[in-house]
Each structure stands twice: as C-alpha cells, then as structure tokens.
Amino acid sequence: MSVPNPKIAAERPCIRQLDETVVNRIAAGEVVERPASAVKELIENALDAGAGRIDICCADGGKTLIRVTDDGCGMTAADLPLALARHATSKIDGSDLLNIHTFGFRGEALPSLGAVGRLTITSRAAGHDAARIAVTGGRIEPVRPAALTQGTVVELRDLFHATPARLKFLRSDRAEVQAITDVVKRLAMAEPLVSFSLADVTNGTPRVTFRADAEQGALFDALAARLAQVLGKGFTENALRIDAERDGIRLTGFAALPTYSRGAAVEQFLYVNGRPVRDKLLLGALRAAYRDVLPRDRHPAAVLDLTCDPERVDVNVHPAKAEVRFREPGLARGLIVSGLRHALAEAGHRASTTVAGATLGALRPESIAPRRYQMDRPSQGALHIAQRMQAPLAQGFAEASARIDRPADTLPQTDEEMRENLPLGAARAQVHENYIIAQTATGIVIVDGHAAHERLVYERLKAQRDARGIAAQALLIPEIVDLGGSDAALLLAHAETLATLGLTIEPFGGAAVAIRETPAILGAIDAGAMIRDIIDELKDLGDSQRLQGRLDAVLSRMACHGSIRTGRRMRPDEMNALLREMEATPLSGQCNHGRPTYVELKLTDIERLFGRT
C-alpha cells in the first residue's frame, strides 16, 4: 500500500512574500538564541557608540527584563525609527563588507529584539533633546520626548512573549543569569578601559553581581588589572605576557603556566580584533601549544587577542558573529602555537604559585588561630636547666657564634650561600630516596627528583632530535592506502611537512597513496590507521599534530626510563647539579605528564604553619 508524501500538497503551492514581522521573528531566531544573546548585542552596540561606562540590569534570568544603560554618543529622534528598521546601521556604508572595525554591522539586533519582545529605546545625542521609541511584537509606536542626560537606555521586557514556544527551550533563571554573566565578563576583558556593572533584580531590588571599573595605563597594565578583577589574582600571578607578531598579525594577551591548568576549558578566552570568538582553529592552536606540557585531562587557561587588518578576516560568517574565517588560517594558527611555546620556554623552570598554596592547605591544621605554647612561658625550673646546658652548648657553637658576631661584609661568601641566592637554592637533604630539600634565601624548595630529571632528559632528547632530524626507515614493501579523492589531495598537500617527521608518502594513482618510509623511532606501526587519523585532524583543525605527538610520546617514555629512579640515593653534588640544570632548562617546572616538579614554600608561610606570626 502506498503512503502519500506529506510534503506534496494536493494543489500546487504558491510563493508569497512573508510579512515584515514574520521576517524579523525568523531573524531573531538566529541572532537572539537566549537572553545572554540579547545582552551581548546591546553591549556591543554601546561599545560601538563609544561608551565609557555600561550598566546592565536583568530580572528572572533576563526573561522579564534586560536593561542596558550607556554614556555613548546617543541617537537623535530622527535616528530612532531607522534603528528599528532591518539592515539599517551607522557602522558601515555597504561598499566594503570586509573592512569592518566595529562589533555590529548587520543592522539586525534591534529589529529582532523588537519582534520577539517589548523594546523601548531612550536616547540623547549631544546638542539634541532626548527621545524615546517603543516597539512591541514588531509594532512600532511613534517617537516621543523623554528625559535623559546623555547616552542611551535600551529596555527589553518579556523576551519571546511574541514567540512563547521559544520560552520552553530556555533553561532555569540561575543558568540564564550565569550565561549573561559570562557574556559580560568576556566583553569586559576585551575592553579594559570601559566600566561594566551587572545587577540582578530579585523581588524588585537590584543586586550588583559583577562590577569592573575602568582601568588606566598602557595596554598590558590595563589588561592585567582587568583580568585580575574578572578571573582573579591567581590567574594574573601565574600568567605569562604574550606579545608576538608575524607577517602583519599580532598576538597579545596572557597565558597561564602549565601548572595552573583547569579541569575544563572554562578559562579560554579568544578574541579577533577585540571581538570575542569561539573558533575551532584558534582553540585547536591553543591546545597544540600546550600539548607537550599538559596531561590529556587538563586544559590551559589563556586570554588572547589576534589583531590584524580587518580585510584578512571575515566576520560575516554567522549572524551572531561568534565565528570568523581567516584568509590565512595557517598563519594565525602558527602564530598562536609559536608565540605560546616561546613564552613557555622563556618561563624556564617557573611553576605556578597555586602549587605552593595547595601544599600549604594540605599541611595547615584545622585551627589556624595562633597558640601560645608552654615553651613561650618558661618556668624558673626550665630557666635553671637552660642555664646548666648553656656552657656545653656554647662550647659546641663557639666557632659559629664568633662567625655570626663578625660584620657581614667581612665574611667570605661560601658556595652554599651563593647557591641559596639562586632560584632553586642549595640542596640540603634527600628524603624517601626521591625528594630533594633545598634552602633558598626566602624559604625552601621540595623537588621531585625523578619527575624533574625526566623532564630534563626529555628536553635533551628533543633537542638532539631537532638538531639531527628524525631518522626514517624504508618499508620493504610500500603500504598502499586507498583514500577518497579529496582526502588524498589534502594529505599530499602536507607531504613535505610529514617528510620532515620521517613519514614519506607519494601518490599511487587515483585516490591512493603509497607510504614508503615511517619514523624509525616508532618501530612497527599501523601506518594506514595513522594516515587516516592525520587526515581527520587536518580536516578538523587545518593542521595535524598526530605524528609529532606520537614521536614525542616515544621520547617521553625513553626519558622516563633513562631518568633517575625513585629509591636511588643522590650525593649533594648530584642534587645541586640537578637544581642548576632545572634552572637552565625550559619547561622544567612540570614533568612530561604535566605535574609540577617542585614546590616552593616561603619562610613566612612555614612560620605561619607553626603559629610563629
């Protein structure tokens, strides 16, 4: 029995022009996905207007109220009706869609918001009277006089009241508030010279949940201060300044040390010409830069901005403008990878302060109130015993006392004292046949001897590999891999790069390739499976680190087996030599698996543990 096709009507369908209100509601589905999307569009409009202060107020997760107030240039009464017309904007003239210097340019946000909610705009431009316009479900009311000192106030009430089905897809009020907060913070980090405040209205009373005052100073100083406000001082104290440039593209921002890693990708903020983006290419480059210093289940933290000529990047890819397309994607990706790796290498042995904080937290007793011990109040009997013991003790320390009593400038500085002034100090002992205790000028350092030596050997092996190249072994019988036509072309386009890693491939007619050589260090491998993995990565990220990762993994295993084993007693000169090599070796602050190789405890923190402060 045949079943009629429901898509084929009995009568021929006719083409009709959709109503303007319906068109705006359809556009709103792309531009305004949730209340956070509306907040993003309104804040970007305020920034484009040159605002120095932006105040956001929301109620019920933005479902019933979103109000954005700014002190920007404002609009006149004649501008307000045009602001609500689709594809009407003051930011571009339409002659060049690539040379875009503003956040907005499509002219869709305000008409879309007015089509799905109750929108009111009150604005005043310099030299003009304030005016107000309102639109409800796409129906625009006449412009009216209003009272306002300067700038613009945009108030959106009852979002999606005209499309109630959309309300069913929104999450809880708490989740929507969190999404709005994330949007505000992301834009606040992009504009450190602008003040932001976010208030949540509960039972009619606004409560400020986020505030960031405008910062002063140069680019990096202002950005660092803003990041400390948004992400906390823990990030800025453990972040590296990034400033790299290549072929007209500049990378600036801050990237955290590997030991300051996160359990999820929650502190990765990427910008292109100051615009927040979520781009797979850039996120993949960020992961690749930390590939050698982080375990698989940890994620780097970074705030990075790529700045280039607007004509070299297309921001007109999606209505929400969260995705971009680079004219030279390989250049942008390579700059991020090389810039971050160079900064991490320059950081040397440095590890994050959070490692010491976690150590102190584990050591600190439950009650940290200062105690007064009995020894602080010696009795007469104790004093008498101390006096009796003083003579033999004084004899034992006579030489040391004489040394201490001499002026400091007359004392020759010993090798031990010189070592204490170095970053990792002078080795004092080894405990449990692995952990080295070193004394510095300001505290102590505890080093995991095996993990530290493993990183040192690993970096040495990589340096030898880079200097001598990767030896390739020729296959007795070349392995033929049959691929799709586009896959074969994509792989052969990267054949030269793969050859430098010891993998030699050649076209074999049609959509097949011949694998003639593989890296000798990998031994016997399934070359066909590895080739397909490389193709998948090339499709996803435009570049492949698969082969490089496998080579590094082999060197890492070799370093593990060739390093000092736990259980071996080390001589003092060996321990000090290890500390000096750590200070001179990049990335020695973490082992091959991303764990810290040492913990530094300041003397003040140690004294606090024992209630001596």
FIMAR-406777 format. One record per residue (C-alpha): residue in one letter; z, y, x. Coordinates in steps of 0.25 Angstrom, whole numbers, padded with zeros to 4 digits, always signed. Layout:
BEGIN
AZYX...
//
This chain:
BEGIN
M+0000+0000+0000S-0004+0013+0006V+0006+0025+0006P+0001+0039+0004N+0003+0048+0016P+0013+0059+0012K+0007+0069+0021I-0006+0068+0014A-0006+0076+0001A-0014+0073-0011E-0020+0087-0011R-0026+0094+0002P-0015+0103+0008C-0018+0118+0009I-0014+0127+0020R-0005+0138+0017Q+0001+0150+0025L+0017+0148+0026D+0026+0159+0021E+0031+0168+0032T+0046+0164+0028V+0042+0149+0030V+0035+0152+0043N+0048+0159+0048R+0056+0148+0044I+0047+0138+0051A+0048+0147+0064A+0063+0147+0062G+0064+0132+0063E+0058+0133+0078V+0066+0146+0082V+0079+0144+0075E+0084+0130+0076R+0099+0133+0075P+0108+0145+0075A+0108+0145+0090S+0093+0147+0090A+0095+0160+0081V+0105+0165+0091K+0096+0163+0103E+0084+0170+0096L+0093+0182+0093I+0100+0183+0106E+0086+0183+0113N+0082+0194+0104A+0094+0202+0108L+0091+0199+0123D+0077+0204+0121A+0082+0216+0115G+0089+0220+0128A+0103+0217+0122G+0115+0218+0132R+0125+0212+0122I+0123+0201+0112D+0133+0197+0102I+0131+0184+0093C+0139+0180+0081C+0138+0167+0073A+0144+0160+0062D+0144+0146+0057G+0136+0142+0070G+0126+0153+0067K+0122+0147+0053T+0128+0158+0045L+0128+0170+0055I+0121+0173+0068R+0123+0188+0073V+0117+0193+0086T+0120+0208+0090D+0114+0214+0102D+0113+0228+0108G+0098+0227+0111C+0087+0237+0109G+0087+0234+0094M+0075+0236+0083T+0071+0247+0074A+0070+0246+0059A+0055+0244+0061D+0057+0233+0070L+0066+0224+0061P+0055+0219+0051L+0046+0215+0063A+0057+0208+0070L+0058+0198+0058A+0043+0196+0058R+0038+0183+0065H+0031+0185+0078A+0036+0200+0079T+0042+0203+0092S+0044+0215+0102K+0045+0206+0114I+0030+0202+0117D+0017+0208+0112G+0010+0195+0111S+0000+0198+0122D+0007+0188+0132L+0015+0176+0128L+0019+0172+0142N+0025+0185+0147I+0037+0185+0139H+0050+0192+0144T+0059+0191+0132F+0067+0180+0125G+0060+0181+0112F+0045+0184+0109R+0040+0175+0097G+0046+0184+0086E+0051+0172+0078A+0066+0172+0079L+0070+0183+0069P+0060+0180+0059S+0064+0165+0060L+0079+0168+0058G+0076+0177+0046A+0068+0166+0040V+0080+0156+0040G+0092+0165+0039R+0097+0179+0035L+0094+0188+0046T+0098+0203+0048I+0094+0211+0060T+0101+0225+0062S+0095+0233+0074R+0094+0246+0080A+0085+0251+0091A+0088+0264+0100G+0084+0276+0092H+0083+0269+0079D+0092+0267+0067A+0098+0253+0065A+0091+0244+0054R+0093+0230+0048I+0084+0220+0042A+0087+0207+0035V+0079+0194+0032T+0083+0182+0024G+0075+0169+0024G+0063+0177+0028R+0064+0188+0018I+0065+0202+0026E+0073+0213+0020P+0070+0228+0022V+0075+0235+0035R+0088+0243+0032P+0096+0253+0040A+0108+0248+0048A+0119+0252+0057L+0119+0247+0071T+0121+0254+0085Q+0111+0246+0093G+0104+0233+0095T+0102+0222+0085V+0111+0213+0076V+0104+0201+0071E+0112+0193+0060L+0107+0179+0055R+0115+0173+0043D+0113+0160+0036L+0103+0154+0046F+0094+0144+0040H+0098+0148+0026A+0083+0148+0022T+0081+0134+0028P+0094+0127+0024A+0089+0114+0029R+0090+0119+0044L+0105+0121+0042K+0107+0106+0041F+0102+0104+0055L+0112+0113+0061R+0124+0108+0068S+0138+0112+0066D+0143+0126+0067R+0150+0123+0080A+0137+0116+0086E+0129+0128+0082V+0139+0138+0088Q+0138+0131+0101A+0123+0131+0101I+0124+0146+0098T+0134+0148+0110D+0125+0140+0119V+0113+0149+0116V+0121+0162+0118K+0127+0157+0131R+0113+0153+0136L+0107+0167+0133A+0120+0173+0139M+0117+0166+0152A+0103+0171+0152E+0107+0186+0150P+0120+0188+0158L+0118+0204+0157V+0120+0203+0142S+0133+0201+0134F+0134+0190+0124S+0144+0186+0113L+0145+0175+0103A+0154+0175+0091D+0157+0164+0081V+0161+0169+0067T+0172+0160+0061N+0178+0163+0048G+0172+0177+0049T+0178+0180+0062P+0169+0181+0075R+0174+0174+0087V+0167+0176+0101T+0164+0163+0107F+0155+0168+0118R+0155+0181+0126A+0147+0185+0139D+0148+0199+0143A+0136+0205+0151E+0137+0202+0166Q+0134+0212+0177G+0128+0211+0191A+0116+0204+0197L+0109+0192+0191F+0117+0181+0197D+0130+0188+0196A+0128+0191+0181L+0123+0177+0178A+0135+0171+0185A+0145+0179+0177R+0138+0175+0164L+0137+0161+0168A+0152+0161+0171Q+0154+0167+0157V+0145+0157+0150L+0147+0144+0158G+0160+0147+0165K+0164+0150+0179G+0163+0135+0182F+0148+0136+0182T+0147+0148+0190E+0157+0144+0200N+0149+0131+0203A+0135+0136+0201L+0124+0140+0211R+0116+0152+0211I+0101+0149+0209D+0090+0159+0213A+0077+0152+0217E+0063+0157+0216R+0049+0151+0217D+0035+0156+0214G+0040+0167+0205I+0050+0158+0197R+0065+0162+0200L+0077+0153+0196T+0090+0159+0195G+0104+0155+0189F+0115+0146+0193A+0116+0131+0194A+0129+0123+0195L+0133+0114+0207P+0130+0099+0204T+0145+0096+0204Y+0146+0106+0192S+0138+0097+0183R+0139+0095+0168G+0139+0083+0159A+0127+0088+0151A+0116+0099+0152V+0125+0109+0146E+0125+0120+0157Q+0110+0120+0160F+0104+0134+0156L+0090+0137+0160Y+0082+0150+0158V+0068+0154+0160N+0067+0170+0162G+0080+0171+0155R+0076+0162+0143P+0085+0150+0140V+0077+0138+0140R+0078+0123+0139D+0067+0117+0147K+0066+0103+0151L+0058+0107+0164L+0070+0116+0169L+0081+0107+0164G+0074+0095+0172A+0073+0104+0184L+0088+0107+0183R+0091+0092+0183A+0082+0089+0194A+0089+0100+0203Y+0102+0093+0201R+0096+0079+0201D+0102+0075+0215V+0116+0080+0213L+0120+0077+0199P+0122+0063+0192R+0114+0059+0180D+0125+0063+0170R+0128+0077+0175H+0120+0090+0173P+0118+0102+0181A+0123+0116+0176A+0114+0128+0178V+0109+0141+0173L+0095+0144+0178D+0084+0155+0175L+0070+0153+0179T+0063+0167+0180C+0048+0168+0181D+0036+0176+0176P+0036+0174+0160E+0021+0170+0161R+0025+0158+0169V+0034+0152+0158D+0030+0150+0143V+0042+0153+0134N+0033+0152+0121V+0035+0137+0120H+0045+0135+0109P+0049+0145+0098A+0064+0144+0103K+0059+0148+0117A+0068+0137+0123E+0057+0130+0131V+0048+0136+0141R+0035+0132+0149F+0033+0135+0163R+0019+0138+0169E+0024+0131+0182P+0035+0121+0177G+0035+0114+0191L+0039+0127+0198A+0050+0130+0188R+0056+0116+0189G+0055+0116+0204L+0062+0130+0206I+0074+0125+0198V+0075+0112+0206S+0073+0118+0220G+0082+0130+0216L+0093+0122+0211R+0092+0112+0223H+0092+0123+0233A+0104+0129+0227L+0112+0116+0226A+0108+0113+0241E+0113+0127+0245A+0127+0124+0238G+0129+0113+0248H+0142+0105+0246R+0147+0114+0235A+0153+0107+0223S+0158+0113+0210T+0172+0119+0208T+0173+0111+0196V+0175+0098+0204A+0188+0104+0210G+0192+0109+0196A+0191+0095+0191T+0199+0089+0203L+0210+0099+0201G+0210+0096+0186A+0212+0081+0189L+0223+0084+0199R+0230+0094+0191P+0243+0089+0184E+0244+0091+0169S+0255+0102+0170I+0250+0113+0180A+0262+0122+0178P+0268+0126+0191R+0280+0118+0195R+0292+0121+0203Y+0295+0109+0212Q+0309+0105+0217M+0303+0108+0231D+0301+0122+0228R+0316+0124+0226P+0322+0116+0238S+0337+0113+0237Q+0347+0116+0248G+0347+0101+0252A+0332+0102+0253L+0332+0114+0261H+0342+0107+0271I+0333+0095+0272A+0321+0104+0275Q+0329+0111+0286R+0333+0098+0292M+0318+0094+0292Q+0313+0107+0297A+0315+0105+0312P+0307+0092+0314L+0296+0097+0305A+0295+0110+0313Q+0294+0102+0326G+0283+0094+0320F+0275+0106+0315A+0279+0115+0327E+0265+0116+0332A+0259+0119+0319S+0269+0129+0316A+0266+0136+0329R+0251+0136+0325I+0254+0142+0312D+0263+0153+0317R+0251+0158+0326P+0242+0168+0321A+0230+0162+0314D+0220+0170+0323T+0225+0163+0336L+0224+0149+0330P+0211+0141+0334Q+0203+0136+0322T+0202+0121+0323D+0191+0113+0318E+0199+0109+0306E+0202+0123+0302M+0187+0126+0303R+0184+0115+0294E+0193+0119+0284N+0185+0132+0282L+0173+0124+0279P+0169+0122+0264L+0174+0107+0264G+0185+0109+0274A+0191+0099+0285A+0193+0085+0281R+0208+0081+0281A+0208+0067+0276Q+0201+0056+0269V+0207+0049+0257H+0203+0036+0250E+0193+0034+0261N+0183+0043+0254Y+0189+0057+0250I+0190+0067+0261I+0200+0078+0260A+0196+0091+0267Q+0204+0104+0269T+0197+0117+0267A+0202+0132+0269T+0205+0133+0254G+0208+0119+0249I+0204+0104+0250V+0191+0096+0248I+0190+0082+0244V+0177+0075+0247D+0172+0062+0242G+0167+0057+0256H+0157+0046+0250A+0151+0056+0240A+0149+0067+0250H+0143+0058+0261E+0134+0052+0250R+0128+0066+0247L+0127+0069+0262V+0119+0056+0265Y+0111+0058+0252E+0107+0073+0256R+0104+0068+0271L+0095+0057+0265K+0087+0066+0256A+0085+0076+0268Q+0079+0065+0276R+0070+0060+0264D+0065+0075+0263A+0062+0076+0277R+0055+0063+0280G+0049+0061+0266I+0050+0049+0257A+0044+0036+0262A+0035+0029+0253Q+0032+0014+0252A+0018+0010+0249L+0017-0001+0238L+0010-0013+0242I+0003-0013+0228P+0002+0001+0221E+0008+0001+0208I-0001+0005+0197V+0005+0013+0185D-0003+0015+0173L+0001+0029+0166G-0004+0038+0156G-0015+0047+0160S-0006+0060+0159D+0005+0052+0166A-0003+0048+0178A-0009+0062+0179L+0005+0068+0179L+0011+0058+0189L-0001+0060+0199A+0001+0075+0198H+0014+0073+0205A+0009+0062+0214E+0011+0072+0226T+0025+0074+0224L+0028+0060+0221A+0022+0056+0234T+0032+0065+0242L+0043+0056+0236G+0036+0043+0240L+0028+0039+0227T+0013+0039+0229I+0005+0038+0217E-0010+0038+0215P-0020+0038+0203F-0025+0024+0200G-0035+0027+0189G-0034+0031+0175A-0019+0033+0171A-0013+0024+0182V-0007+0028+0195A-0004+0020+0208I+0009+0020+0215R+0007+0017+0229E+0020+0022+0236T+0034+0023+0232P+0046+0029+0239A+0051+0019+0249I+0066+0022+0247L+0065+0017+0233G+0061+0003+0237A+0055-0005+0226I+0053+0003+0213D+0046+0002+0199A+0036+0013+0203G+0029+0013+0189A+0042+0015+0182M+0046+0027+0192I+0032+0033+0190R+0034+0033+0175D+0048+0039+0176I+0042+0050+0185I+0031+0053+0174D+0041+0054+0163E+0049+0064+0172L+0036+0072+0175K+0033+0073+0160D+0047+0078+0156L+0050+0087+0168G+0037+0090+0175D+0043+0084+0188S+0049+0071+0192Q+0062+0069+0200R+0062+0054+0197L+0057+0049+0210Q+0065+0059+0218G+0077+0055+0210R+0075+0040+0214L+0073+0044+0229D+0086+0052+0228A+0093+0041+0221V+0090+0031+0233L+0094+0041+0243S+0107+0043+0236R+0110+0028+0236M+0107+0028+0250A+0116+0039+0253C+0127+0032+0245H+0127+0020+0253G+0125+0028+0266S+0137+0037+0264I+0152+0036+0268R+0158+0025+0259T+0171+0027+0252G+0182+0019+0259R+0178+0024+0273R+0188+0032+0281M+0182+0044+0288R+0186+0051+0300P+0190+0066+0300D+0177+0070+0307E+0169+0062+0297M+0175+0069+0286N+0173+0083+0291A+0159+0079+0295L+0156+0075+0280L+0162+0088+0275R+0153+0096+0285E+0141+0089+0280M+0145+0091+0266E+0145+0106+0268A+0131+0106+0274T+0125+0097+0264P+0119+0102+0251L+0124+0095+0238S+0135+0089+0245G+0145+0093+0235Q+0141+0082+0226C+0137+0067+0229N+0124+0061+0225H+0129+0058+0211G+0133+0072+0208R+0148+0070+0210P+0156+0080+0219T+0158+0076+0233Y+0171+0085+0235V+0181+0092+0228E+0187+0105+0234L+0201+0109+0229K+0206+0123+0233L+0220+0124+0238T+0225+0133+0227D+0221+0123+0217I+0228+0112+0225E+0241+0121+0225R+0239+0123+0210L+0240+0108+0208F+0253+0107+0215G+0259+0119+0208R+0259+0128+0220T+0253+0140+0214
//
